[in-house]
Amino acid sequence: MELFEKVPEILEGILGKPGATVPTFPIILGYSINEYHKHTGIPAPEIMKDGRKIAEAQIYVARRFKIPFVITIIDLNVIGEAFGATLTYMQDVIPVHEIPAIKTLEDIDTLQPKDPHRDGRMPEIIKTAGIFGQKFSGQGELSFGGCEGPITAAGSVWGVENLMRNMIKNPDLVHKVLAACTDTIIDFCNTQIDAGVLGIGLAEPTASSTCISPQFFQEFAVPYLKKITRNVNSPAFLLHVCGESQNIVKLVSKIPNILIFSVDQIDLRAAKGQIGKKFLILLGNVSTGIMRRGTPVEVEVAAKACLSEGATGGKFILSTGCDIAPGTQPKNIETLIRIGKTYGKFP
């Protein structure tokens, strides 16, 4: 719990202490890029390729909504791009994946881990981590480094369809790609910790049960997540899995040093029952669709439902199920935070 020493209010809320409040903050990854673009007029590609501007974008949104949390990860193709995947950059939002790095099966034989100080945008993300350490490190402020998880990174490197098809046809090749991605992730995350962030967040949506079975999660995700959490010098980890994740809760709870499990399509009450006495904090899971298209009243209803299902006994952070979509109305974000503070009080 040393991770929360600088954020005592969050710690008390997580522990469910009498009079404390459920910690509440939405996920603001790519959302911060779009908002900073609108605020400054700077094109999104220019922001995303400059570590200082990435930090400014995150801190701008965090300060605007009084969010105590920032993270260096802003899209899910940093590792893939470092390996040579092609992205299409757009004027106002995060880029989309176009062409995998691996073109032929023979490419896998020569695949080597990448250097976080040299390859792709990793050096700029490290710069972001350093700025967070300097400018978002006061009392009550929590800064994380991060990147894609191993399955999501491998999907960017090889292509998601190729990766999943070969989980059945050529699992040994999948493990080779995962090994190279995982070694890169470990070096990248350790470098961010050295730069000054307090912990590490891993975004692993491609490992959700929407995409692969729990059996494949056990075979292809768990060993590499364990390797990361055992070899990265972070006191704790946040793991984000959007999509369905009910059937992998127990698997996640057994991965060493995972402290926060950020969830989307899941029954919070059932998940807490699956976790039992294990100290695993659930973070979620107001629908980003409701946040984007709903009214403040609808956001209030959804947030209260999450509090009812997840807050009893602590070990819960009220948040969104995934990154807030561009165009989400500020009133809806303010409503989510207000409901947490107003109705998330422990007796």
Protein Blocks (a to p, Z undefined) as FASTA:
>chain_A
ZZmmmmmmlmmmmnopghiacddddddfkmmmmmmmmmnopafklmmmpmklmmmmmmmm
mmmnopabdcfbfbfclmmmmnopacdddfkbccddfbdfblbfklmmmgccddfklgcj
llmmmmmmmmmmmmmmcghiacddddddfklmmmmmnopklmmmmmmmmmmlmmmmmmmm
mmmmmmmmmmmmmnopabdcdddfklpmklmcfklmmmmmmmmmmmmmmmcccfbdcddd
ehjfklmmmmmmmpghiabdcdfbdcfklmmmmnmmaccddedjddfklmmmmcfklmmm
mmmmmmmmmmggpjiacddfbdcdehiafklmmmmmmmmmmmmccZZ
